[in-house]
Amino acid sequence: MTVGAPARKPANRPSRRHHLIDAAVELFSLEPWEFITVADIVERAGMTPATFYYHFSSREQLLEEIVQDLAQKWIDMGERLLAAAGTPDALIGFPDTAGPKP
């Protein structure tokens, strides 16, 4: 950089990390995770392996983040249901009323 030249600002692009996560979740729902490669994930997300490794150090780190996010969603849902029910005993019928029937 020369003296007097303005400093360059970094590109302000939104993170595409969530696209990789979404692609991985879709693939993991179709096949066991052991068979899914980084190449499969980036192809599904329309990205490059470099983009993947910018966001994640490994496929295992990506899977761990997906599992932690899902676990947090379950915890949040349980806390909301418990708060709405008032007591744990009020949740006894929860599995019967929580969602669609098979």
C-alpha positions in Angstrom: 0.0 0.0 0.0 1.3 3.4 -0.9 1.4 6.4 1.4 -1.8 8.4 1.0 -3.8 5.6 -0.7 -7.0 4.7 1.1 -7.0 1.3 2.8 -9.0 -1.4 1.0 -12.0 -2.6 2.8 -12.6 -6.3 3.0 -15.4 -7.6 0.8 -18.7 -7.5 2.8 -20.2 -10.7 1.5 -22.8 -12.6 3.5 -21.5 -15.9 4.8 -22.4 -18.9 2.7 -21.8 -21.3 5.6 -25.5 -22.0 6.0 -25.6 -23.2 2.4 -23.0 -25.8 3.2 -24.9 -26.9 6.3 -28.2 -27.1 4.4 -26.5 -29.2 1.6 -25.0 -31.5 4.2 -28.3 -32.0 6.0 -30.0 -32.9 2.7 -27.3 -35.4 1.8 -27.2 -36.9 5.3 -31.0 -37.5 5.1 -30.4 -39.5 1.9 -27.4 -41.6 2.9 -25.3 -42.5 5.9 -22.9 -39.7 6.7 -19.9 -42.1 6.3 -20.6 -42.2 2.5 -20.9 -38.4 2.1 -17.7 -36.7 1.0 -16.7 -33.0 1.1 -16.9 -33.1 -2.7 -20.5 -34.3 -2.4 -21.4 -31.5 0.0 -19.8 -28.7 -2.1 -21.3 -30.0 -5.3 -24.8 -29.9 -3.7 -24.1 -26.4 -2.4 -22.7 -25.2 -5.7 -19.4 -24.2 -4.0 -15.8 -25.2 -4.0 -13.8 -27.3 -1.5 -11.8 -24.2 -0.6 -15.1 -22.6 0.5 -15.9 -25.6 2.6 -12.5 -25.6 4.3 -12.7 -21.9 4.9 -15.8 -22.6 7.1 -15.0 -26.1 8.5 -11.8 -27.9 9.2 -13.4 -31.3 8.4 -16.6 -33.1 7.6 -16.7 -34.2 11.2 -16.7 -30.6 12.4 -19.6 -29.9 10.1 -21.6 -32.9 11.4 -20.8 -31.9 15.0 -22.2 -28.4 14.3 -25.3 -29.8 12.8 -25.9 -32.2 15.7 -25.3 -29.4 18.3 -27.7 -27.1 16.4 -30.4 -29.8 16.3 -29.8 -30.5 20.0 -30.2 -26.8 20.9 -33.4 -26.6 18.9 -34.8 -29.6 20.9 -33.7 -28.0 24.2 -35.4 -24.7 23.3 -38.6 -26.5 22.2 -38.7 -28.5 25.5 -38.2 -25.3 27.5 -41.0 -23.5 25.7 -43.3 -26.5 26.1 -42.5 -26.8 29.8 -43.0 -23.1 30.3 -46.4 -23.2 28.6 -47.4 -26.4 30.5 -46.4 -25.0 33.9 -45.4 -28.4 35.3 -43.6 -31.5 34.0 -46.8 -33.6 34.7 -48.7 -31.4 32.2 -46.3 -32.7 29.5 -47.3 -36.4 29.9 -49.5 -36.4 26.8 -46.9 -34.4 24.8 -45.9 -37.2 22.4 -49.6 -37.8 21.5 -50.3 -34.2 20.7 -46.9 -32.8 19.5 -47.0 -33.6 15.8 -48.4 -35.3 12.8 -49.5 -38.9 13.0 -47.6 -41.4 10.8 
